[in-house]
Every structure is written in structure tokens, then in C-alpha cells.
Amino acid sequence: MDLEKIATRIGFVLFVALVVGAALGLATANGGGATVSEPLTVDSHQPDAILADAPAETGDLSVTDEAGQKHVVVDAAHGNDLDRESIAPAIEALTAAGHTVSFHREDRETTLNESLRAADAFVVLSPERTYTASERAGLQAFADAGGRVLLAGEPPSQGVAIASLLGLPGETSAAPMTGLASSFGFAFGDGYVYDLESYDNNYRNVYAAPTGGASVGGDADQVTVHEATTVRGGTPLLETVETAKLSNDREAGSYAIASRNEDVVAIGDASVVNREWVQRNDNEVFVSGLLDFLVTGEKEPGAPAAAEPGGPGAPTRPPQTPS
């Protein structure tokens, strides 16, 4: 080993010795010995402070059996985002109270008007295809005759929303509901509500409360809505807490996400009746109120009446798959 390398190593050892000596001298000056500092604790960074308490998932749906036997038809002919298993709790609650539930499907010969004539209530969940003018007229006649209608929509997906902002072509997920909702005086929003201050495990799971203004689900104290959109028109049924914001403008406020107009209820969250969410918070109380609304109408027998071929409200047979 040459002298230059030996000198370098000796210099390094002397440097380390000086650093250690300085540290020991400082410790001695501060109390005669080195001490281990206490761990830094920041309350806001502790798990208990940042994890939201999840509301209890308890309770069951209940439906009145004092309205007589009613027939509820669920639309499955417009690309609706649903399956029987996902809404099984609602179906089981209705049938347990003596009511019947069926699905209007596009692969059958029955027209929408024919399904409506046999129904007391009609449920629309997240359609992906628009309703024809004759279908909308038939549903209007159904509601005018006392039939109950539930319209449950969803905000557009993030991908569709971004495309819309960029001016790219494409139909938003809310568009298939637009014409139908407007027939009953409602408008679904094209954004979603969120809350960064008070939320149920996720900032898009927003707390809301019944307004009591239209006597549907008024016994619930607090409801959790999952990726909901706003609803304009009618009498508000459900409003978000005031810390909620709208994705379109990020303005905080209390937003209506469910509303009623006579025999029609519109809600901006189709998942509220889904098995995954129906027991969240007081959701089962609010959904029970929605189901009671569906079975407590008094529809005129046989309505809507058959229309003249090609006229307003005329039945439109669903497209058939070639055999």
C-alpha cells in the first residue's frame, strides 16, 4: 500500500474521532450523558384521527301491507344497469308484504304500454338507451292515471365527463334519462356531488338528510348516497349536507339529490337500492319509504289505454333479435 493511501485512511479515522468527541462533549455539557429523544407525535397524523368511522350497516327494509296487493314493474329493456341479485333486498321486502314484482324486458313480445297496464308502479334504474316519444307518452299517461314512477339516475362517468369538457362526441350516461325526466318536470345534473370534510369512507360517498317536504323517507336521520348527481324540479326529498360540493363548479352547498312531483320520484343515485348500500347508515329507512311510495298509489284500472297505431302513446314493440 502506498503512502498516499495510508495518509488518506489516517485522515478519515481522525475526522471520525473528532466528530464523536464533539458529540460526547455536547452531551456532557447538556447533562453529563447522551439521551434518547422522545418520539415526535402529531395527533393529526395518527390512524385514529384520519380514518372515518363507518356508519353501521344494520336494519331491514319494510313495506306496508295495508295498500292491498300491488304490482311493481322494473324496467330492464333500456340497457339498465341492474340485475335481480343487486336489488334483491327491495324485491324480497315487496314480496314479503304481499306485492308482486316483475321485469319489463326487451326480449319479450310485451310492449311497454302493455306492461304498464298491468302495473301499479314502474321503476327505472340507470338506463343506457333513450325512451321513444311513444314510450314517454305512455309513462306520462300511466302517472296521470295514478301510477307511481321511480326514476333513479347516475352522474356521467369520469371518462364521459372529460370527453364532454374537451368537446369530444359521445352521449353522457345521463342522456338516456334526460327526455324521460323532463316529461315529469325533472332535470338530472351532469356532475356529481362530493365532500372533502364529512364523508362515508370515500369523498364521493356523501351524507344527506330527508327534507320531510314530500313525506317520502322522512323518518331517516342520515342517508349515504354513493356517487350521486343533483335533481332539479319538484319538491326536494333528500339534500346533501352543506359541506358537499358539485364537481362542475366546486361550490359548497346543500344540493337536492332526490325530489318528488306528485306520483313521480326522481333520485340521483340508483345505487341507494343496491344490496351493497341499502343498509348503509339510515338508507334502509329511506328506501323503505321509497317502496311504500310505490305501493300506495291508486292507479285507474287498465291505464294507460291503448293508443291509435302511430299516435301519441302508441305501443312500440322492442327490437327483436333475428332467429
Residue pairs with C-beta under 8 A, 6 or more apart in sequence:
23 34
24 34
27 33
27 34
27 35
43 49
44 50
52 199
52 200
52 201
54 200
54 201
55 200
55 222
55 224
55 280
55 281
56 281
57 279
57 280
58 279
59 279
59 282
59 284
59 285
60 89
60 93
60 279
60 284
61 89
61 90
61 92
61 93
61 278
61 284
61 287
61 288
61 291
62 93
62 97
62 288
63 93
63 94
63 96
63 97
63 99
63 288
63 291
63 292
63 295
64 97
64 292
64 295
64 296
65 97
65 98
67 295
67 296
69 98
69 99
69 100
70 99
70 100
70 120
70 121
70 294
70 295
70 297
71 99
71 100
71 101
71 102
71 118
71 119
71 120
71 121
72 94
72 99
72 100
72 101
72 102
72 119
72 120
72 121
72 122
72 123
72 294
72 295
73 101
73 102
73 103
73 104
73 115
73 116
73 118
73 119
73 121
73 122
73 123
74 82
74 87
74 101
74 102
74 103
74 104
74 122
74 123
74 125
75 103
75 104
75 122
75 123
75 124
75 125
75 127
76 82
76 103
76 104
76 105
76 106
77 104
77 105
77 106
77 112
77 318
78 106
78 124
78 127
78 128
78 129
78 130
78 131
78 176
79 127
79 128
79 129
79 176
80 124
80 125
80 126
80 127
80 128
81 125
81 126
81 128
81 154
81 270
82 125
82 126
82 270
84 91
84 103
85 275
86 274
86 275
86 276
87 125
87 273
87 274
87 275
88 275
89 273
89 275
89 278
89 279
90 273
90 278
90 287
90 291
91 101
93 288
93 291
94 100
94 101
94 291
94 294
94 295
95 101
97 295
99 295
102 115
104 110
104 112
104 115
104 122
106 318
106 319
107 318
107 320
107 321
108 318
109 317
111 315
111 316
111 317
111 318
112 135
112 138
112 139
112 315
112 316
112 318
113 134
113 138
113 304
113 306
113 307
113 313
113 314
113 315
114 315
115 122
116 122
116 138
116 139
116 142
116 147
116 303
116 304
117 302
117 303
117 304
119 142
119 147
119 299
120 147
120 148
120 294
120 295
120 297
120 299
121 147
121 148
121 149
121 150
121 294
121 295
121 297
122 139
122 142
122 147
122 148
122 149
122 150
123 149
123 150
123 152
123 294
124 149
124 150
124 151
124 152
124 177
124 180
125 152
125 270
125 273
126 152
126 153
126 154
126 173
126 177
126 270
127 176
127 177
127 180
128 173
128 176
129 176
130 175
130 176
130 178
130 179
130 180
131 139
131 176
131 179
131 180
132 316
133 312
134 307
134 312
134 313
134 314
134 315
134 316
135 316
136 179
136 180
136 183
137 307
137 312
137 313
138 304
138 307
138 313
138 315
139 149
139 180
139 183
140 183
140 184
140 313
141 303
141 304
141 305
141 313
142 149
142 299
142 303
142 304
143 149
143 184
143 262
143 263
143 264
144 303
145 299
145 300
145 303
145 304
146 263
146 297
146 298
146 299
146 300
146 303
147 263
147 297
147 299
147 303
148 263
148 264
148 265
148 293
148 294
148 295
148 296
148 297
148 299
149 184
149 263
149 264
149 265
150 264
150 265
150 267
150 290
150 293
150 294
151 177
151 180
151 181
151 184
151 186
151 264
151 265
151 266
151 267
152 266
152 267
152 268
152 269
152 270
152 272
152 273
153 174
153 177
153 181
153 188
153 229
153 231
153 266
153 267
153 268
153 270
154 173
154 174
154 227
154 229
154 268
154 269
154 270
154 271
155 161
155 173
155 174
155 189
155 190
155 191
155 192
155 227
155 228
155 229
155 247
155 268
156 164
156 172
156 173
156 174
156 190
157 173
160 170
160 171
160 172
160 173
161 172
161 190
161 191
161 247
163 169
163 170
164 170
164 172
164 190
172 190
174 188
174 189
174 190
174 229
177 188
178 187
178 188
181 187
181 188
181 266
184 233
184 234
184 261
184 264
184 266
185 233
185 234
185 261
186 231
186 232
186 233
186 234
186 259
186 261
186 264
186 266
187 231
187 232
187 233
188 229
188 230
188 231
188 266
188 268
189 229
189 230
189 231
189 232
189 246
189 248
189 268
190 229
190 248
191 229
191 230
191 246
191 247
191 248
192 204
192 227
192 228
192 229
192 246
192 247
193 204
193 206
193 225
193 228
193 229
193 230
193 240
193 244
193 245
193 246
193 247
193 255
193 257
194 203
194 204
194 206
194 244
194 245
194 247
195 203
195 206
195 207
195 240
195 241
195 243
195 244
195 245
196 203
196 243
196 245
197 243
198 207
198 241
198 243
199 205
199 206
199 207
200 206
200 207
200 224
200 280
200 281
204 226
204 227
205 224
205 225
205 226
205 227
206 224
206 225
206 228
206 240
206 241
206 244
207 222
207 223
207 224
207 240
207 241
207 244
207 281
208 222
208 223
208 224
208 225
208 228
208 238
208 239
208 240
208 241
208 244
208 257
209 220
209 221
209 222
209 223
209 238
209 239
209 241
210 216
210 217
210 218
210 219
210 220
210 223
210 237
210 238
210 286
210 289
211 218
211 235
211 236
211 237
211 238
211 239
212 218
213 235
213 236
213 237
214 234
214 235
214 236
214 237
214 259
214 260
216 237
216 258
216 260
216 265
216 289
216 290
216 292
216 293
217 223
217 237
217 238
217 285
217 286
217 287
217 288
217 289
217 290
218 289
219 285
219 289
220 282
220 283
220 285
220 286
220 289
221 282
222 281
222 282
223 238
223 272
223 281
223 282
223 283
223 286
224 277
224 280
224 281
224 283
225 238
225 240
225 257
225 268
225 269
225 271
225 272
226 269
226 271
226 272
226 277
227 269
227 271
228 240
228 257
228 268
228 269
229 257
229 268
229 269
230 246
230 255
230 256
230 257
230 268
231 256
231 257
231 258
231 259
231 266
231 267
231 268
232 256
232 259
233 259
233 261
233 266
234 259
234 260
234 261
234 264
234 266
235 259
235 260
235 261
236 256
236 258
236 259
237 256
237 258
237 259
237 260
237 265
237 267
238 256
238 257
238 258
238 267
238 286
239 254
239 255
239 256
239 257
240 254
240 255
240 257
241 254
242 252
242 253
242 254
243 252
244 252
244 253
244 254
244 255
245 251
245 252
245 253
246 253
246 255
257 267
257 268
257 269
258 265
258 266
258 267
258 268
258 269
259 265
259 266
259 267
260 266
260 293
263 297
265 290
265 293
267 290
271 277
272 278
272 283
272 286
272 287
273 287
273 290
277 283
278 284
278 287
304 313
306 315
307 313
307 314
307 315
308 314
